[in-house]
Amino acid sequence: MDMKEAIKEFLEQEAGQATATEIADAFGFNRQNVSSLLNNDVAFVRLPKQGKVQPYGLRVAQRVAPSE
């Protein structure tokens, strides 16, 4: 399992949000690498800051209705 997939599964299990530090600590990943992935991959979204803490979540895919 690569880092992206591990983070996606973690966010699905952690009430949908976590900080880069929490994710890095949970897996032993480098926090800077986690932060870079969270900021640059469209699968993740920044949530409103909680003080100085920046939580991230999964972007919800929008389903497009089939055209008739």
Secondary structure, 3 states (H helix, E strand, C coil): CCHHHHHHHHHHHCCCCEEHHHHHHHHCCCHHHHHHHHHHCCCEEECCCECCECEEEECCCCCCCCCC
